[in-house]
Amino acid sequence: MSRIAPRLVSVWVGGDALDGFQIEAPTSHIKVYLPAPGQHAPVLPVDTPDGPAWPEGDAPRPAVRTYTPRRFDAASRTLEVQFVLHGAGPASEWAEGVGVGDRLAVAGPGGRFAMDPAVESWWIAGDQSAIPAVGTLLEALPDSAAAEVHLEVTDADDEIELAAAAPAKTTVTWHHRRTPDAWGAELADAARRAAIADGGTVWVACEAAAMRGIRRYFVTERRLPASSLVTRGYWRLGEANHPDHDYGEDDLPGR
Ligand SMILES: Cc1cc2nc3c(=O)[nH]c(=O)nc-3n(C[C@H](O)[C@H](O)[C@H](O)COP(=O)(O)OP(=O)(O)OC[C@H]3O[C@@H](n4cnc5c(N)ncnc54)[C@H](O)[C@@H]3O)c2cc1C
């Protein structure tokens, strides 16, 4: 584990089981199965003639959470996963205390997003949980693309280098959450100031209610076609283990 910023750590996962692992698309996700407190490895289902089943006994089952495979080095079979340390939550707490030799299980990757290399103009916004995904997206964009990136973090200490492997026409603007619970408010304001080019794509991932507000604004006030919007709720305030397929499309049915 190494600390990238006060509230963001990198965990490197290795092992023969990663043989053949591949990150097929930017912003894809994996499922991590995390050991319960006091365990060094998660309890996992075992194969039985009737299919996978949990082993007998009362060992606690793993917490399963959704994360971005940030990068994978096939030669060393090493997968980097970046965890936000947001406080109480099995994944955040595990990442804060993880040590060499601790084990987790990984499933995936999966995800619905396919980057269209023909898109020349990107407006990208995310909170700290989306920094790893934004990193994968910036590294995947064609050199010709222009990307305007807005990221919301707690304060200046949480700003990290992100544009090193991005297309030359990338700007990254860091926003500091204006009050501790104003999740996504800075991103919503940035959306109102955004100049979205014709044919451009908007990509947003952050707290689920904040994402819906931003999506609603782009659809109803800016009249952007749904096909130009990629929106993801990465977590929801007050809810554990938010689903990995919250696209916000339920918010304005029919649009
Ligand atoms: C496709 C996808 C990719 C993701 N990639 C990453 C990634 O690479 N790195 C990453 O850190 N997260 C990522 N997330 C978000 C991550 O899955 C959630 O933050 C998850 O809830 C964390 O699990 P936990 O066990 O720490 O907390 P949980 O047990 O799920 O939640 C406990 C409490 O913490 C709150 N909470 C959860 N996450 C946050 C947060 N980020 N900030 C503030 N409060 C929070 C919840 O509202 C809840 O009240 C991704 C989510 C999705 C859907």
The ligand as a MOL file (V3000), in Angstrom:
LIG
                    3D

  0  0  0     0  0            999 V3000
M  V30 BEGIN CTAB
M  V30 COUNTS 53 58 0 0 0
M  V30 BEGIN ATOM
M  V30 1 C -17.9410 1.4500 -11.3850 0
M  V30 2 C -17.4030 1.9280 -10.0380 0
M  V30 3 C -16.0340 2.1270 -9.8650 0
M  V30 4 C -15.5250 2.5900 -8.6340 0
M  V30 5 N -14.1830 2.7760 -8.4870 0
M  V30 6 C -13.6910 3.2110 -7.2890 0
M  V30 7 C -12.2700 3.3630 -7.1000 0
M  V30 8 O -11.4480 3.0270 -7.9790 0
M  V30 9 N -11.8460 3.8340 -5.9080 0
M  V30 10 C -12.7270 4.1680 -4.8830 0
M  V30 11 O -12.2800 4.5930 -3.8050 0
M  V30 12 N -14.0590 4.0140 -5.0520 0
M  V30 13 C -14.5500 3.5280 -6.2060 0
M  V30 14 N -15.9020 3.3450 -6.3520 0
M  V30 15 C -16.7710 3.6800 -5.2050 0
M  V30 16 C -16.8200 2.5680 -4.1560 0
M  V30 17 O -17.3810 1.4000 -4.7120 0
M  V30 18 C -17.7030 3.0600 -2.9820 0
M  V30 19 O -17.1690 4.2380 -2.4200 0
M  V30 20 C -17.9140 1.9960 -1.9180 0
M  V30 21 O -19.1300 2.3080 -1.2620 0
M  V30 22 C -16.8070 1.9460 -0.8790 0
M  V30 23 O -17.0620 0.8660 -0.0070 0
M  V30 24 P -16.8540 0.9600 1.5770 0
M  V30 25 O -16.8980 -0.4440 2.0750 0
M  V30 26 O -15.6310 1.7870 1.8750 0
M  V30 27 O -18.1070 1.7850 2.1000 0
M  V30 28 P -19.6580 1.2710 2.1480 0
M  V30 29 O -19.8020 0.1810 3.1690 0
M  V30 30 O -20.1250 0.9500 0.7770 0
M  V30 31 O -20.3980 2.5840 2.6800 0
M  V30 32 C -20.3100 2.9860 4.0370 0
M  V30 33 C -20.6660 4.4630 4.1530 0
M  V30 34 O -19.6640 5.2280 3.5160 0
M  V30 35 C -20.2360 6.1300 2.5690 0
M  V30 36 N -19.2960 6.2060 1.4200 0
M  V30 37 C -19.0130 5.2420 0.5060 0
M  V30 38 N -18.1010 5.6590 -0.3730 0
M  V30 39 C -17.7980 6.9360 -0.0310 0
M  V30 40 C -16.9240 7.9100 -0.5780 0
M  V30 41 N -16.1580 7.6740 -1.6650 0
M  V30 42 N -16.8600 9.1230 0.0390 0
M  V30 43 C -17.6180 9.4110 1.1280 0
M  V30 44 N -18.4670 8.5150 1.6870 0
M  V30 45 C -18.5520 7.2940 1.1140 0
M  V30 46 C -21.5900 5.5170 2.1900 0
M  V30 47 O -22.4990 6.5150 1.8110 0
M  V30 48 C -21.9970 4.8120 3.4810 0
M  V30 49 O -22.6770 5.7260 4.3110 0
M  V30 50 C -16.4210 2.8570 -7.5640 0
M  V30 51 C -17.7940 2.6270 -7.7290 0
M  V30 52 C -18.2760 2.1660 -8.9530 0
M  V30 53 C -19.7640 1.9340 -9.1100 0
M  V30 END ATOM
M  V30 BEGIN BOND
M  V30 1 1 1 2
M  V30 2 1 2 3
M  V30 3 2 2 52
M  V30 4 2 3 4
M  V30 5 1 4 5
M  V30 6 1 4 50
M  V30 7 2 5 6
M  V30 8 1 6 7
M  V30 9 1 6 13
M  V30 10 2 7 8
M  V30 11 1 7 9
M  V30 12 1 9 10
M  V30 13 2 10 11
M  V30 14 1 10 12
M  V30 15 2 12 13
M  V30 16 1 13 14
M  V30 17 1 14 15
M  V30 18 1 14 50
M  V30 19 1 15 16
M  V30 20 1 16 17
M  V30 21 1 16 18
M  V30 22 1 18 19
M  V30 23 1 18 20
M  V30 24 1 20 21
M  V30 25 1 20 22
M  V30 26 1 22 23
M  V30 27 1 23 24
M  V30 28 2 24 25
M  V30 29 1 24 26
M  V30 30 1 24 27
M  V30 31 1 27 28
M  V30 32 2 28 29
M  V30 33 1 28 30
M  V30 34 1 28 31
M  V30 35 1 31 32
M  V30 36 1 32 33
M  V30 37 1 33 34
M  V30 38 1 33 48
M  V30 39 1 34 35
M  V30 40 1 35 36
M  V30 41 1 35 46
M  V30 42 1 36 37
M  V30 43 1 36 45
M  V30 44 2 37 38
M  V30 45 1 38 39
M  V30 46 1 39 40
M  V30 47 2 39 45
M  V30 48 1 40 41
M  V30 49 2 40 42
M  V30 50 1 42 43
M  V30 51 2 43 44
M  V30 52 1 44 45
M  V30 53 1 46 47
M  V30 54 1 46 48
M  V30 55 1 48 49
M  V30 56 2 50 51
M  V30 57 1 51 52
M  V30 58 1 52 53
M  V30 END BOND
M  V30 END CTAB
M  END
